C-alpha cells in the first residue's frame, strides 16, 4: 500500500521543483518525448505521482533518469508546466535518497553547505602543499621545461589520487547499490534472475560509453556536446588517476605523442562541452537552459576552472616558467580535489553513473513485464 506524504510538495520544492499544478494531464509531454516506451511513460506519470504525494513510487522510479532533458516536452506543453525541468529536479531529489550520508541532500538544498565544503577542502589542499612543500627548484630541464616532478613527486600524488578515487568510488558504489535496492528489489514484484542481470549488463556499458539515448532528441548537437564533455572528463580522469607518472612528466614530447594527443582531446572536449552549457545558460534561448539550479552553476564553474588551470600548467611548464607553473598547480589541485570529492559522489557529476545504471535497471524491470504476460 502506498502512503500519501503530505510533506512531499514542501520537500521537492527544496530541490528546485516549481509549481506543477499547471499540468492537467493532457499527455502531450509523454506523446512528444522520443524516449518514452511501454512501461515508462514519463514525464506525465512522475508529475501525477508528485501531485498525489506518493513518495514511495517516486523513490522506486527509474523514469527521471531515463529523461535526458531535450526540452521538447517543455516546448510543446500547452500549459507551460515545464515537465523537463520537473524531471531534472526529481533527479536531484532521488540522488539525495540514494545517498546514505545525507550530504547530497544538504548540498542540493543549501548553498552554504556546498560552498562551505568546497572552501574547506580547497584550504586543506593549500595547507597540505605548504606543510609538505619541498625546496622549490627554479632551474630548468635540458629541454627548457619546468622540473614539475621535483615540486609534486608523481608517486606521492598518485598515492593521493588512488586514495581519493577509492573513497569516491566507495561512496558512489554504495549509493548505486541503494538505488538498486529501491528500483529493483523494492520496485519490482518479481525477482530477477542472475542470468537476466548478466544478459542485460552490456546496456550499462554501452550507454555509459556512447550515450545513445541523447541522439534520439531532435537537437543532435545536444548529444555531441554532452558526449564530448563526458568523454573528455573520463579520459582526463583516467590519465590523472591511472597513468599519472606517464602523464605528469618533465619531458616535453612532440605534439603528436599519445600523451599530448590524449591531453589535447580531453581538454578540447571539456572546453566545447562546457562552452555550450555555459553559453546556453547565459543566453536562455532554449527552454532546457531557462532555469539553472545553483548546483548546475557550481559544477560548470569548478570544472571550467579545473580545465583552465590545467591548461596554464601545461603552458607555463613547457615554456620554462617555474613560479607560474607551481602556483597554477596548487590552484589546480585546490579546485580539482573538492570538485571530485563533492560533485562525483554527491552532486551533479554523479548523474554520469546513475544514468547508465538507470538504463540497465529499466531493462531489468522490462524483463519482469515480459515474464508476467
C-alpha positions as CSV (number, residue, x, y, z in Angstrom):
1,X,0.0,0.0,0.0
2,X,1.4,3.4,-1.0
3,X,1.0,6.1,1.7
4,X,0.5,9.7,0.8
5,X,3.2,12.0,2.2
6,X,1.7,15.5,2.9
7,X,5.2,16.9,3.1
8,X,6.3,15.8,-0.3
9,X,5.5,19.1,-2.0
10,X,7.5,21.0,0.6
11,X,10.5,18.7,0.3
12,X,10.6,18.7,-3.5
13,X,10.5,22.5,-3.7
14,X,13.9,22.5,-1.9
15,X,15.4,20.7,-4.9
16,X,14.2,23.3,-7.4
17,X,10.8,22.0,-8.3
18,X,8.3,24.8,-9.1
19,X,4.6,24.7,-9.2
20,X,3.5,21.6,-11.1
21,X,-0.3,22.3,-10.7
22,X,-0.4,23.9,-14.1
23,X,-0.3,20.4,-15.5
24,X,-3.8,19.0,-16.3
25,X,-2.5,15.7,-17.8
26,X,-3.2,16.2,-21.4
27,X,-0.4,13.7,-22.2
28,X,1.3,15.9,-24.7
29,X,4.7,15.6,-22.9
30,X,4.6,11.8,-23.0
31,X,3.4,11.7,-26.6
32,X,6.2,14.1,-27.6
33,X,9.1,12.6,-25.8
34,X,11.2,10.3,-28.1
35,X,12.4,8.3,-25.1
36,X,9.2,7.1,-23.6
37,X,8.4,3.4,-24.0
38,X,6.0,0.8,-22.9
39,X,6.0,0.7,-19.1
40,X,8.0,4.0,-18.8
41,X,5.5,6.8,-19.6
42,X,7.3,9.9,-18.4
43,X,7.1,12.8,-17.6
44,X,3.3,12.6,-17.1
45,X,3.5,9.6,-14.7
46,X,6.0,11.3,-12.4
47,X,4.0,14.5,-12.3
48,X,0.9,12.6,-11.3
49,X,2.8,10.8,-8.5
50,X,4.1,14.2,-7.2
51,X,0.6,15.7,-7.3
52,X,-0.8,12.8,-5.3
53,X,2.1,12.9,-2.7
54,X,3.2,9.3,-3.4
55,X,6.8,9.4,-2.2
56,X,7.1,5.6,-2.3
57,X,6.5,5.1,-6.1
58,X,8.7,8.1,-6.8
59,X,11.6,6.8,-4.7
60,X,11.5,3.4,-6.6
61,X,11.1,5.1,-10.0
62,X,13.8,4.9,-12.7
63,X,12.0,7.3,-15.1
64,X,13.6,10.6,-14.1
65,X,17.0,9.1,-15.1
66,X,15.7,8.0,-18.5
67,X,14.8,11.6,-19.3
68,X,17.8,13.4,-20.9
69,X,16.1,16.9,-20.8
70,X,16.0,17.5,-24.5
71,X,13.4,20.2,-23.7
72,X,10.9,19.0,-26.3
73,X,8.2,18.2,-23.8
74,X,8.5,21.6,-22.2
75,X,8.4,23.4,-25.5
76,X,5.2,21.6,-26.5
77,X,3.4,21.8,-23.1
78,X,0.2,23.9,-23.7
79,X,0.2,24.9,-20.0
80,X,4.0,25.8,-19.8
81,X,4.3,23.5,-16.9
82,X,7.9,22.7,-17.9
83,X,7.9,18.9,-17.3
84,X,11.5,18.6,-18.4
85,X,12.6,20.9,-15.5
86,X,10.4,18.8,-13.1
87,X,12.3,15.7,-14.1
88,X,15.6,17.4,-13.6
89,X,14.6,18.4,-10.1
90,X,13.4,14.9,-9.4
91,X,16.9,13.6,-10.3
92,X,18.3,15.8,-7.6
93,X,15.8,14.6,-5.1
94,X,16.4,10.9,-6.0
95,X,20.2,11.5,-5.6
96,X,19.6,12.6,-2.1
97,X,17.5,9.5,-1.4
98,X,20.2,7.1,-2.6
99,X,22.9,8.9,-0.6
100,X,23.3,7.2,2.8
101,X,25.5,10.1,4.2
102,X,22.8,12.7,3.8
103,X,25.3,15.1,2.3
104,X,23.8,15.1,-1.2
105,X,20.5,16.5,0.2
106,X,22.5,19.2,2.1
107,X,24.4,20.2,-1.0
108,X,21.4,20.4,-3.2
109,X,19.2,22.3,-0.8
110,X,21.8,24.7,0.9
111,X,24.3,27.0,-0.8
112,X,26.2,27.3,2.4
113,X,26.7,23.6,2.8
114,X,28.1,23.1,-0.7
115,X,30.2,26.2,-0.8
116,X,31.4,25.6,2.7
117,X,32.7,22.1,1.8
118,X,34.3,23.3,-1.4
119,X,36.2,26.1,0.5
120,X,37.1,23.7,3.3
121,X,38.7,21.1,1.0
122,X,40.4,23.8,-1.1
123,X,42.0,25.2,2.1
124,X,43.1,21.7,3.1
125,X,44.8,21.2,-0.2
126,X,46.6,24.5,0.0
127,X,47.7,23.8,3.6
128,X,49.0,20.4,2.6
129,X,51.2,21.9,-0.1
130,X,52.5,24.5,2.4
131,X,53.3,21.8,5.0
132,X,55.0,19.2,2.7
133,X,56.3,21.5,0.0
134,X,60.0,20.7,-0.8
135,X,62.5,23.5,-1.5
136,X,61.5,25.0,-4.8
137,X,63.7,24.2,-7.8
138,X,63.6,27.0,-10.3
139,X,66.2,25.5,-12.6
140,X,65.0,24.2,-15.9
141,X,65.4,20.8,-17.6
142,X,67.7,20.2,-20.5
143,X,64.7,20.8,-22.8
144,X,64.0,24.1,-21.1
145,X,60.9,22.9,-19.2
146,X,60.0,23.2,-15.6
147,X,61.1,20.5,-13.1
148,X,57.5,19.8,-12.0
149,X,58.2,16.4,-10.6
150,X,60.6,17.9,-8.0
151,X,57.7,20.2,-6.9
152,X,55.0,17.5,-7.0
153,X,56.5,14.0,-7.0
154,X,54.2,11.8,-9.2
155,X,54.5,8.8,-6.9
156,X,53.2,10.8,-3.9
157,X,50.5,12.5,-6.0
158,X,49.5,9.1,-7.4
159,X,49.1,7.6,-3.9
160,X,46.8,10.5,-3.0
161,X,44.9,10.1,-6.3
162,X,44.3,6.4,-5.6
163,X,43.1,7.1,-2.0
164,X,40.7,9.8,-3.3
165,X,39.5,7.5,-6.1
166,X,38.9,4.7,-3.6
167,X,36.9,7.0,-1.3
168,X,34.8,8.4,-4.1
169,X,34.2,5.0,-5.7
170,X,33.2,3.5,-2.3
171,X,30.6,6.3,-1.8
172,X,29.3,6.2,-5.3
173,X,29.1,2.3,-5.5
174,X,27.3,2.2,-2.1
175,X,24.8,4.8,-3.3
176,X,24.2,2.9,-6.6
177,X,23.6,-0.2,-4.5
178,X,20.9,1.7,-2.6
179,X,19.5,2.8,-5.9
180,X,19.4,-0.9,-7.0
181,X,17.6,-1.8,-3.8
182,X,14.9,0.8,-4.3
183,X,14.4,0.4,-8.0
184,X,14.7,-3.4,-8.4
185,X,14.4,-5.0,-5.0
186,X,11.6,-2.8,-3.7
187,X,10.2,-1.5,-7.0
188,X,9.5,-4.8,-8.8
189,X,7.1,-7.5,-7.7
190,X,9.0,-10.4,-9.3
191,X,12.6,-11.4,-8.6
192,X,15.0,-11.1,-11.5
193,X,17.4,-14.0,-12.2
194,X,21.2,-13.7,-12.2
195,X,21.1,-14.7,-15.8
196,X,19.0,-11.8,-16.7
197,X,21.3,-9.5,-14.7
198,X,24.3,-10.7,-16.8
199,X,22.4,-10.7,-20.1
200,X,21.4,-7.0,-19.8
201,X,24.6,-5.7,-18.3
202,X,26.0,-4.7,-21.7
203,X,23.4,-2.0,-21.9
204,X,25.1,-0.4,-18.9
205,X,28.5,-0.3,-20.6
206,X,27.1,0.8,-24.0
207,X,25.1,3.6,-22.6
208,X,27.9,4.9,-20.5
209,X,30.3,4.8,-23.4
210,X,28.1,6.2,-26.2
211,X,25.2,7.9,-24.6
212,X,22.9,6.8,-27.4
213,X,19.6,8.0,-25.9
214,X,20.8,11.6,-26.3
215,X,20.9,11.1,-30.1
216,X,17.1,10.5,-30.1
217,X,16.5,14.1,-29.3
218,X,15.7,16.4,-32.2
219,X,18.7,18.6,-31.4
220,X,21.6,16.2,-32.2
221,X,24.2,18.8,-31.2
222,X,23.0,18.3,-27.6
223,X,24.2,14.7,-27.7
224,X,27.5,15.8,-29.3
225,X,28.3,18.4,-26.6
226,X,27.4,16.1,-23.8
227,X,29.4,13.2,-25.2
228,X,32.5,15.5,-25.7
229,X,32.2,16.7,-22.2
230,X,31.7,13.2,-20.8
231,X,34.5,11.5,-22.9
232,X,36.9,14.4,-22.2
233,X,36.4,14.2,-18.5
234,X,36.6,10.4,-18.4
235,X,39.9,10.4,-20.4
236,X,41.4,13.1,-18.2
237,X,40.3,11.3,-15.1
238,X,42.0,8.0,-16.3
239,X,45.2,9.8,-17.2
240,X,45.5,11.5,-13.9
241,X,44.4,8.6,-11.6
242,X,45.8,5.6,-13.5
243,X,48.6,6.9,-15.7
244,X,49.9,9.9,-13.7
245,X,53.6,9.0,-13.9
246,X,53.3,8.8,-17.7
247,X,51.1,11.9,-18.0
248,X,52.9,14.2,-15.4
249,X,56.4,14.3,-16.8
250,X,59.2,16.8,-17.2
251,X,59.8,15.6,-20.8
252,X,58.4,17.8,-23.5
253,X,57.0,15.4,-26.1
254,X,56.2,16.4,-29.7
255,X,52.6,17.4,-30.4
256,X,51.7,14.1,-32.0
257,X,52.9,12.0,-29.0
258,X,49.9,10.0,-27.4
259,X,50.4,11.8,-24.1
260,X,49.8,15.1,-25.7
261,X,47.1,13.9,-28.1
262,X,45.0,12.4,-25.4
263,X,45.5,15.5,-23.2
264,X,44.6,17.8,-26.0
265,X,41.5,15.8,-26.9
266,X,40.3,15.7,-23.3
267,X,40.9,19.5,-23.0
268,X,39.1,20.3,-26.2
269,X,36.2,18.0,-25.4
270,X,35.8,19.6,-22.0
271,X,36.0,23.2,-23.4
272,X,33.5,22.5,-26.1
273,X,31.0,20.8,-23.8
274,X,31.4,23.4,-21.1
275,X,31.2,26.3,-23.6
276,X,27.9,25.0,-25.0
277,X,26.4,24.6,-21.5
278,X,27.6,27.9,-20.2
279,X,26.6,29.9,-23.3
280,X,23.2,28.2,-23.3
281,X,22.5,29.1,-19.7
282,X,23.6,32.7,-20.2
283,X,21.5,33.2,-23.4
284,X,18.5,31.2,-22.1
285,X,17.1,30.8,-25.6
286,X,16.4,27.1,-25.2
287,X,14.0,26.0,-22.6
288,X,16.3,23.4,-21.1
289,X,18.7,26.2,-20.2
290,X,16.0,28.6,-19.0
291,X,16.2,27.6,-15.3
292,X,19.6,26.8,-13.7
293,X,20.0,25.4,-10.2
294,X,22.9,26.6,-8.0
295,X,24.4,23.2,-8.3
296,X,24.4,23.5,-12.1
297,X,26.5,26.7,-12.0
298,X,28.9,25.5,-9.3
299,X,29.6,22.4,-11.3
300,X,30.2,24.3,-14.5
301,X,32.4,26.9,-12.8
302,X,34.5,24.4,-10.9
303,X,35.1,22.2,-14.0
304,X,35.9,25.3,-16.1
305,X,38.5,26.5,-13.5
306,X,39.9,23.0,-13.4
307,X,40.4,22.9,-17.1
308,X,41.8,26.5,-17.3
309,X,44.3,25.9,-14.5
310,X,45.3,22.6,-16.2
311,X,46.0,24.5,-19.5
312,X,48.0,27.1,-17.6
313,X,50.2,24.4,-16.0
314,X,51.0,23.0,-19.4
315,X,51.7,26.3,-21.0
316,X,53.9,27.5,-18.1
317,X,55.7,24.2,-17.8
318,X,56.8,23.8,-21.5
319,X,57.8,27.5,-21.6
320,X,60.1,27.3,-18.6
321,X,58.1,29.4,-16.1
322,X,58.6,27.7,-12.7
323,X,56.8,30.1,-10.3
324,X,53.8,30.4,-12.6
325,X,53.7,26.6,-13.0
326,X,53.8,25.9,-9.3
327,X,51.1,28.5,-8.4
328,X,48.9,27.1,-11.2
329,X,49.5,23.6,-9.9
330,X,48.4,24.5,-6.4
331,X,45.3,26.3,-7.7
332,X,44.5,23.4,-10.0
333,X,44.6,20.9,-7.1
334,X,42.7,23.2,-4.8
335,X,39.8,23.2,-7.3
336,X,40.1,19.6,-8.6
337,X,40.0,17.9,-5.2
338,X,36.8,19.4,-3.8
339,X,35.2,19.0,-7.2
340,X,35.9,15.3,-7.3
341,X,35.0,14.8,-3.6
342,X,31.7,16.7,-3.8
343,X,30.5,16.6,-7.4
344,X,31.2,12.9,-8.2
345,X,29.5,11.1,-5.3
346,X,27.0,13.7,-4.1
347,X,26.1,16.2,-6.8
348,X,25.8,16.9,-10.5
349,X,28.6,14.6,-11.8
350,X,27.0,11.6,-10.1
351,X,24.5,11.6,-12.9
352,X,27.2,10.3,-15.1
353,X,26.9,7.0,-13.2
354,X,23.2,7.0,-12.3
355,X,22.0,7.4,-15.9
356,X,23.6,4.3,-17.4
357,X,22.6,2.3,-14.3
358,X,19.1,3.5,-14.7
359,X,19.0,2.3,-18.3
360,X,20.3,-1.1,-17.0
361,X,17.7,-1.3,-14.3
362,X,15.0,-0.3,-16.7
363,X,15.9,-3.2,-18.9
364,X,15.7,-5.5,-15.9
365,X,12.3,-4.1,-14.9
366,X,11.2,-4.6,-18.5
367,X,12.1,-8.2,-18.4
368,X,9.7,-8.7,-15.5
369,X,6.9,-7.2,-17.6
370,X,7.5,-9.8,-20.3
371,X,7.6,-12.6,-17.7
372,X,4.2,-11.5,-16.3
373,X,2.4,-11.8,-19.7
